[in-house]
Protein backbone atom coordinates (compact mmCIF):
# COMPACT_ATOMS: atom_id res chain seq x y z
CA UNK A 1 0.00 0.00 0.00
CA UNK A 2 1.36 3.40 -1.02
CA UNK A 3 0.01 5.51 1.84
CA UNK A 4 0.16 9.30 2.03
CA UNK A 5 -1.13 11.96 4.38
CA UNK A 6 -3.74 14.58 3.55
CA UNK A 7 -7.10 16.13 4.35
CA UNK A 8 -10.35 14.22 3.83
CA UNK A 9 -13.53 16.28 4.01
CA UNK A 10 -16.63 14.50 2.77
CA UNK A 11 -15.71 13.31 -0.73
CA UNK A 12 -12.91 15.84 -1.12
CA UNK A 13 -9.31 14.69 -0.64
CA UNK A 14 -6.29 17.01 -0.67
CA UNK A 15 -2.82 15.51 -0.39
CA UNK A 16 -0.48 17.36 1.97
CA UNK A 17 1.87 19.80 0.15
CA UNK A 18 5.07 18.11 1.35
CA UNK A 19 3.62 14.74 0.39
CA UNK A 20 2.89 16.05 -3.11
CA UNK A 21 6.51 17.14 -3.51
CA UNK A 22 7.67 13.73 -2.30
CA UNK A 23 5.40 11.96 -4.80
CA UNK A 24 6.50 14.10 -7.76
CA UNK A 25 10.16 14.92 -7.09
CA UNK A 26 11.43 12.02 -4.98
CA UNK A 27 9.31 8.98 -5.77
CA UNK A 28 8.67 10.15 -9.35
CA UNK A 29 5.38 8.32 -9.39
CA UNK A 30 3.36 8.14 -12.58
CA UNK A 31 -0.12 9.37 -13.38
CA UNK A 32 -2.70 6.63 -12.81
CA UNK A 33 -0.83 4.69 -10.11
CA UNK A 34 -2.89 3.33 -7.22
CA UNK A 35 -2.50 5.37 -4.04
CA UNK A 36 -4.13 5.72 -0.64
CA UNK A 37 -4.50 8.84 1.51
CA UNK A 38 -5.28 8.99 5.23
CA UNK A 39 -6.12 12.00 7.34
CA UNK A 40 -4.64 10.35 10.42
CA UNK A 41 -8.07 10.54 12.07
CA UNK A 42 -9.44 7.18 10.97
CA UNK A 43 -10.36 7.86 7.34
CA UNK A 44 -8.77 6.29 4.26
CA UNK A 45 -9.23 7.33 0.63
CA UNK A 46 -8.24 5.05 -2.25
CA UNK A 47 -7.91 5.89 -5.92
CA UNK A 48 -5.68 6.79 -8.83
CA UNK A 49 -2.84 9.32 -8.73
CA UNK A 50 -3.37 12.46 -10.79
CA UNK A 51 -0.23 14.41 -11.73
CA UNK A 52 -0.63 17.99 -12.95
CA UNK A 53 2.77 19.62 -13.36
CA UNK A 54 4.32 19.77 -9.89
CA UNK A 55 1.03 18.96 -8.17
CA UNK A 56 -0.31 15.58 -7.14
CA UNK A 57 -3.94 14.71 -6.50
CA UNK A 58 -6.13 11.66 -6.27
CA UNK A 59 -9.09 10.49 -8.33
CA UNK A 60 -11.06 8.93 -5.50
CA UNK A 61 -12.72 5.55 -5.97
CA UNK A 62 -13.50 4.80 -2.31
CA UNK A 63 -13.42 6.47 1.10
CA UNK A 64 -13.59 4.50 4.33
CA UNK A 65 -14.37 6.34 7.55
CA UNK A 66 -14.22 5.51 11.25
CA UNK A 67 -11.62 2.78 10.80
CA UNK A 68 -10.81 1.05 14.11
CA UNK A 69 -8.01 2.42 16.27
CA UNK A 70 -5.68 0.60 18.65
CA UNK A 71 -7.04 -0.43 22.05
CA UNK A 72 -6.00 0.06 24.83
CA UNK A 73 -4.79 3.63 24.49
CA UNK A 74 -1.31 4.47 25.71
CA UNK A 75 -0.02 7.93 26.62
CA UNK A 76 3.67 8.21 27.48
CA UNK A 77 5.02 11.39 29.04
CA UNK A 78 8.79 11.26 28.64
CA UNK A 79 11.64 13.59 29.52
CA UNK A 80 13.89 14.50 26.58
CA UNK A 81 17.40 13.05 26.50
CA UNK A 82 20.51 15.19 26.05
CA UNK A 83 21.08 13.44 22.72
CA UNK A 84 17.79 14.17 20.96
CA UNK A 85 18.37 11.30 18.50
CA UNK A 86 17.48 8.87 21.28
CA UNK A 87 14.06 10.45 21.86
CA UNK A 88 13.43 10.59 18.12
CA UNK A 89 14.22 6.86 17.97
CA UNK A 90 11.74 6.28 20.81
CA UNK A 91 9.03 8.25 18.99
CA UNK A 92 9.49 6.33 15.74
CA UNK A 93 9.35 2.89 17.35
CA UNK A 94 6.59 3.72 19.84
CA UNK A 95 4.42 5.03 16.98
CA UNK A 96 4.98 1.78 15.08
CA UNK A 97 3.76 -0.08 18.16
CA UNK A 98 0.53 1.88 18.33
CA UNK A 99 1.10 4.55 20.99
CA UNK A 100 -1.81 6.99 21.16
CA UNK A 101 -0.20 10.09 22.66
CA UNK A 102 3.26 11.39 23.54
CA UNK A 103 4.06 14.29 25.85
CA UNK A 104 7.51 15.77 26.37
CA UNK A 105 7.94 16.71 30.03
CA UNK A 106 10.56 18.99 31.54
CA UNK A 107 11.83 17.83 34.93
CA UNK A 108 14.43 18.99 37.47
CA UNK A 109 17.20 16.93 35.88
CA UNK A 110 16.24 17.52 32.25
CA UNK A 111 19.35 18.81 30.47
CA UNK A 112 17.75 19.57 27.11
CA UNK A 113 15.06 22.25 27.33
CA UNK A 114 14.68 23.21 23.65
CA UNK A 115 12.73 20.62 21.67
CA UNK A 116 11.76 20.82 18.00
CA UNK A 117 8.22 19.48 18.41
CA UNK A 118 7.36 20.08 14.74
CA UNK A 119 10.20 17.77 13.70
CA UNK A 120 8.99 15.11 16.10
CA UNK A 121 5.44 15.43 14.74
CA UNK A 122 6.75 14.94 11.19
CA UNK A 123 8.64 11.84 12.31
CA UNK A 124 5.48 10.56 13.94
CA UNK A 125 3.55 10.99 10.69
CA UNK A 126 6.29 9.21 8.73
CA UNK A 127 6.30 6.29 11.20
CA UNK A 128 2.49 6.14 11.09
CA UNK A 129 2.50 5.85 7.31
CA UNK A 130 5.29 3.28 7.37
CA UNK A 131 3.31 1.08 9.77
CA UNK A 132 0.00 1.71 7.93
CA UNK A 133 -1.70 3.53 10.78
CA UNK A 134 -4.87 5.45 9.98
CA UNK A 135 -5.04 7.08 13.42
CA UNK A 136 -1.95 9.18 14.07
CA UNK A 137 -0.83 9.70 17.67
CA UNK A 138 -1.10 13.09 19.36
CA UNK A 139 2.28 14.77 19.94
CA UNK A 140 1.91 17.45 22.61
CA UNK A 141 4.03 20.53 23.16
CA UNK A 142 6.76 20.29 25.81
CA UNK A 143 5.44 21.08 29.29
CA UNK A 144 6.75 21.26 32.84
CA UNK A 145 6.02 18.22 34.99
CA UNK A 146 3.85 20.25 37.38
CA UNK A 147 1.73 21.58 34.52
CA UNK A 148 1.37 18.11 33.02
CA UNK A 149 -0.02 16.71 36.26
CA UNK A 150 -2.75 19.35 36.28
CA UNK A 151 -4.32 17.86 33.16
CA UNK A 152 -4.38 14.11 33.74
CA UNK A 153 -6.55 11.57 35.53
CA UNK A 154 -4.37 9.82 38.16
CA UNK A 155 -6.56 6.69 38.16
CA UNK A 156 -4.64 4.88 35.41
CA UNK A 157 -1.44 6.92 35.54
CA UNK A 158 1.90 5.42 36.57
CA UNK A 159 5.48 6.58 36.98
CA UNK A 160 8.50 4.40 36.22
CA UNK A 161 11.50 5.31 38.36
CA UNK A 162 14.68 3.63 39.64
CA UNK A 163 14.41 4.39 43.37
CA UNK A 164 14.50 0.84 44.71
CA UNK A 165 13.94 1.98 48.31
CA UNK A 166 10.46 3.25 47.36
CA UNK A 167 7.45 1.01 46.82
CA UNK A 168 6.77 0.01 43.23
CA UNK A 169 4.30 -2.41 41.70
CA UNK A 170 5.19 -4.86 38.95
CA UNK A 171 4.26 -3.70 35.44
CA UNK A 172 2.46 -6.96 34.69
CA UNK A 173 0.23 -6.56 37.74
CA UNK A 174 -1.35 -3.34 36.51
CA UNK A 175 -5.12 -3.85 36.07
CA UNK A 176 -6.40 -3.90 32.51
CA UNK A 177 -7.97 -0.67 31.30
CA UNK A 178 -9.03 1.12 28.12
CA UNK A 179 -6.17 3.57 28.62
CA UNK A 180 -2.94 4.04 30.56
CA UNK A 181 -0.57 6.95 31.08
CA UNK A 182 3.09 6.43 32.00
CA UNK A 183 5.68 8.98 33.06
CA UNK A 184 9.30 8.26 32.14
CA UNK A 185 12.04 10.37 33.72
CA UNK A 186 15.28 11.84 32.32
CA UNK A 187 18.87 10.65 32.52
CA UNK A 188 19.46 10.67 36.26
CA UNK A 189 15.80 9.79 36.91
CA UNK A 190 13.15 11.83 38.68
CA UNK A 191 14.33 13.54 41.86
CA UNK A 192 13.02 12.26 45.19
CA UNK A 193 11.18 15.57 45.53
CA UNK A 194 9.41 14.93 42.21
CA UNK A 195 8.57 11.36 43.16
CA UNK A 196 7.04 12.64 46.40
CA UNK A 197 5.11 15.21 44.38
CA UNK A 198 3.83 12.49 42.06
CA UNK A 199 2.78 10.39 45.03
CA UNK A 200 0.84 13.35 46.42
CA UNK A 201 -1.07 13.40 43.13
CA UNK A 202 -1.91 9.69 43.56
CA UNK A 203 0.42 8.61 40.75
CA UNK A 204 1.41 5.00 41.40
CA UNK A 205 5.01 3.86 40.94
CA UNK A 206 5.78 0.89 38.72
CA UNK A 207 8.84 -1.33 38.25
CA UNK A 208 10.07 -2.25 34.77
CA UNK A 209 12.27 -5.07 36.04
CA UNK A 210 15.60 -5.54 37.75
CA UNK A 211 17.71 -3.81 35.09
CA UNK A 212 18.26 -0.06 35.00
CA UNK A 213 16.93 1.11 31.64
CA UNK A 214 17.80 4.22 29.67
CA UNK A 215 15.05 6.79 29.21
CA UNK A 216 14.15 5.80 25.64
CA UNK A 217 14.47 2.08 26.46
CA UNK A 218 12.05 2.42 29.36
CA UNK A 219 9.58 4.18 27.08
CA UNK A 220 9.86 1.45 24.45
CA UNK A 221 9.53 -1.25 27.10
CA UNK A 222 6.17 0.21 28.13
CA UNK A 223 5.10 0.65 24.49
CA UNK A 224 5.93 -3.01 23.77
CA UNK A 225 4.06 -4.11 26.91
CA UNK A 226 0.97 -2.23 25.74
CA UNK A 227 1.35 -3.49 22.15
CA UNK A 228 1.24 -7.05 23.49
CA UNK A 229 -2.17 -6.38 25.08
CA UNK A 230 -3.78 -4.77 22.01
CA UNK A 231 -6.91 -6.22 20.43
C-alpha positions as CSV (number, residue, x, y, z in Angstrom):
1,X,0.0,0.0,0.0
2,X,1.4,3.4,-1.0
3,X,0.0,5.5,1.8
4,X,0.2,9.3,2.0
5,X,-1.1,12.0,4.4
6,X,-3.7,14.6,3.6
7,X,-7.1,16.1,4.4
8,X,-10.3,14.2,3.8
9,X,-13.5,16.3,4.0
10,X,-16.6,14.5,2.8
11,X,-15.7,13.3,-0.7
12,X,-12.9,15.8,-1.1
13,X,-9.3,14.7,-0.6
14,X,-6.3,17.0,-0.7
15,X,-2.8,15.5,-0.4
16,X,-0.5,17.4,2.0
17,X,1.9,19.8,0.1
18,X,5.1,18.1,1.3
19,X,3.6,14.7,0.4
20,X,2.9,16.1,-3.1
21,X,6.5,17.1,-3.5
22,X,7.7,13.7,-2.3
23,X,5.4,12.0,-4.8
24,X,6.5,14.1,-7.8
25,X,10.2,14.9,-7.1
26,X,11.4,12.0,-5.0
27,X,9.3,9.0,-5.8
28,X,8.7,10.2,-9.3
29,X,5.4,8.3,-9.4
30,X,3.4,8.1,-12.6
31,X,-0.1,9.4,-13.4
32,X,-2.7,6.6,-12.8
33,X,-0.8,4.7,-10.1
34,X,-2.9,3.3,-7.2
35,X,-2.5,5.4,-4.0
36,X,-4.1,5.7,-0.6
37,X,-4.5,8.8,1.5
38,X,-5.3,9.0,5.2
39,X,-6.1,12.0,7.3
40,X,-4.6,10.3,10.4
41,X,-8.1,10.5,12.1
42,X,-9.4,7.2,11.0
43,X,-10.4,7.9,7.3
44,X,-8.8,6.3,4.3
45,X,-9.2,7.3,0.6
46,X,-8.2,5.0,-2.2
47,X,-7.9,5.9,-5.9
48,X,-5.7,6.8,-8.8
49,X,-2.8,9.3,-8.7
50,X,-3.4,12.5,-10.8
51,X,-0.2,14.4,-11.7
52,X,-0.6,18.0,-13.0
53,X,2.8,19.6,-13.4
54,X,4.3,19.8,-9.9
55,X,1.0,19.0,-8.2
56,X,-0.3,15.6,-7.1
57,X,-3.9,14.7,-6.5
58,X,-6.1,11.7,-6.3
59,X,-9.1,10.5,-8.3
60,X,-11.1,8.9,-5.5
61,X,-12.7,5.6,-6.0
62,X,-13.5,4.8,-2.3
63,X,-13.4,6.5,1.1
64,X,-13.6,4.5,4.3
65,X,-14.4,6.3,7.5
66,X,-14.2,5.5,11.2
67,X,-11.6,2.8,10.8
68,X,-10.8,1.0,14.1
69,X,-8.0,2.4,16.3
70,X,-5.7,0.6,18.7
71,X,-7.0,-0.4,22.0
72,X,-6.0,0.1,24.8
73,X,-4.8,3.6,24.5
74,X,-1.3,4.5,25.7
75,X,0.0,7.9,26.6
76,X,3.7,8.2,27.5
77,X,5.0,11.4,29.0
78,X,8.8,11.3,28.6
79,X,11.6,13.6,29.5
80,X,13.9,14.5,26.6
81,X,17.4,13.1,26.5
82,X,20.5,15.2,26.0
83,X,21.1,13.4,22.7
84,X,17.8,14.2,21.0
85,X,18.4,11.3,18.5
86,X,17.5,8.9,21.3
87,X,14.1,10.5,21.9
88,X,13.4,10.6,18.1
89,X,14.2,6.9,18.0
90,X,11.7,6.3,20.8
91,X,9.0,8.2,19.0
92,X,9.5,6.3,15.7
93,X,9.3,2.9,17.3
94,X,6.6,3.7,19.8
95,X,4.4,5.0,17.0
96,X,5.0,1.8,15.1
97,X,3.8,-0.1,18.2
98,X,0.5,1.9,18.3
99,X,1.1,4.5,21.0
100,X,-1.8,7.0,21.2
101,X,-0.2,10.1,22.7
102,X,3.3,11.4,23.5
103,X,4.1,14.3,25.9
104,X,7.5,15.8,26.4
105,X,7.9,16.7,30.0
106,X,10.6,19.0,31.5
107,X,11.8,17.8,34.9
108,X,14.4,19.0,37.5
109,X,17.2,16.9,35.9
110,X,16.2,17.5,32.3
111,X,19.4,18.8,30.5
112,X,17.7,19.6,27.1
113,X,15.1,22.2,27.3
114,X,14.7,23.2,23.6
115,X,12.7,20.6,21.7
116,X,11.8,20.8,18.0
117,X,8.2,19.5,18.4
118,X,7.4,20.1,14.7
119,X,10.2,17.8,13.7
120,X,9.0,15.1,16.1
121,X,5.4,15.4,14.7
122,X,6.7,14.9,11.2
123,X,8.6,11.8,12.3
124,X,5.5,10.6,13.9
125,X,3.5,11.0,10.7
126,X,6.3,9.2,8.7
127,X,6.3,6.3,11.2
128,X,2.5,6.1,11.1
129,X,2.5,5.8,7.3
130,X,5.3,3.3,7.4
131,X,3.3,1.1,9.8
132,X,0.0,1.7,7.9
133,X,-1.7,3.5,10.8
134,X,-4.9,5.5,10.0
135,X,-5.0,7.1,13.4
136,X,-1.9,9.2,14.1
137,X,-0.8,9.7,17.7
138,X,-1.1,13.1,19.4
139,X,2.3,14.8,19.9
140,X,1.9,17.5,22.6
141,X,4.0,20.5,23.2
142,X,6.8,20.3,25.8
143,X,5.4,21.1,29.3
144,X,6.7,21.3,32.8
145,X,6.0,18.2,35.0
146,X,3.9,20.3,37.4
147,X,1.7,21.6,34.5
148,X,1.4,18.1,33.0
149,X,0.0,16.7,36.3
150,X,-2.7,19.3,36.3
151,X,-4.3,17.9,33.2
152,X,-4.4,14.1,33.7
153,X,-6.5,11.6,35.5
154,X,-4.4,9.8,38.2
155,X,-6.6,6.7,38.2
156,X,-4.6,4.9,35.4
157,X,-1.4,6.9,35.5
158,X,1.9,5.4,36.6
159,X,5.5,6.6,37.0
160,X,8.5,4.4,36.2
161,X,11.5,5.3,38.4
162,X,14.7,3.6,39.6
163,X,14.4,4.4,43.4
164,X,14.5,0.8,44.7
165,X,13.9,2.0,48.3
166,X,10.5,3.2,47.4
167,X,7.5,1.0,46.8
168,X,6.8,0.0,43.2
169,X,4.3,-2.4,41.7
170,X,5.2,-4.9,38.9
171,X,4.3,-3.7,35.4
172,X,2.5,-7.0,34.7
173,X,0.2,-6.6,37.7
174,X,-1.3,-3.3,36.5
175,X,-5.1,-3.9,36.1
176,X,-6.4,-3.9,32.5
177,X,-8.0,-0.7,31.3
178,X,-9.0,1.1,28.1
179,X,-6.2,3.6,28.6
180,X,-2.9,4.0,30.6
181,X,-0.6,7.0,31.1
182,X,3.1,6.4,32.0
183,X,5.7,9.0,33.1
184,X,9.3,8.3,32.1
185,X,12.0,10.4,33.7
186,X,15.3,11.8,32.3
187,X,18.9,10.7,32.5
188,X,19.5,10.7,36.3
189,X,15.8,9.8,36.9
190,X,13.1,11.8,38.7
191,X,14.3,13.5,41.9
192,X,13.0,12.3,45.2
193,X,11.2,15.6,45.5
194,X,9.4,14.9,42.2
195,X,8.6,11.4,43.2
196,X,7.0,12.6,46.4
197,X,5.1,15.2,44.4
198,X,3.8,12.5,42.1
199,X,2.8,10.4,45.0
200,X,0.8,13.3,46.4
201,X,-1.1,13.4,43.1
202,X,-1.9,9.7,43.6
203,X,0.4,8.6,40.7
204,X,1.4,5.0,41.4
205,X,5.0,3.9,40.9
206,X,5.8,0.9,38.7
207,X,8.8,-1.3,38.3
208,X,10.1,-2.2,34.8
209,X,12.3,-5.1,36.0
210,X,15.6,-5.5,37.8
211,X,17.7,-3.8,35.1
212,X,18.3,-0.1,35.0
213,X,16.9,1.1,31.6
214,X,17.8,4.2,29.7
215,X,15.0,6.8,29.2
216,X,14.1,5.8,25.6
217,X,14.5,2.1,26.5
218,X,12.1,2.4,29.4
219,X,9.6,4.2,27.1
220,X,9.9,1.4,24.5
221,X,9.5,-1.3,27.1
222,X,6.2,0.2,28.1
223,X,5.1,0.7,24.5
224,X,5.9,-3.0,23.8
225,X,4.1,-4.1,26.9
226,X,1.0,-2.2,25.7
227,X,1.3,-3.5,22.2
228,X,1.2,-7.0,23.5
229,X,-2.2,-6.4,25.1
230,X,-3.8,-4.8,22.0
231,X,-6.9,-6.2,20.4
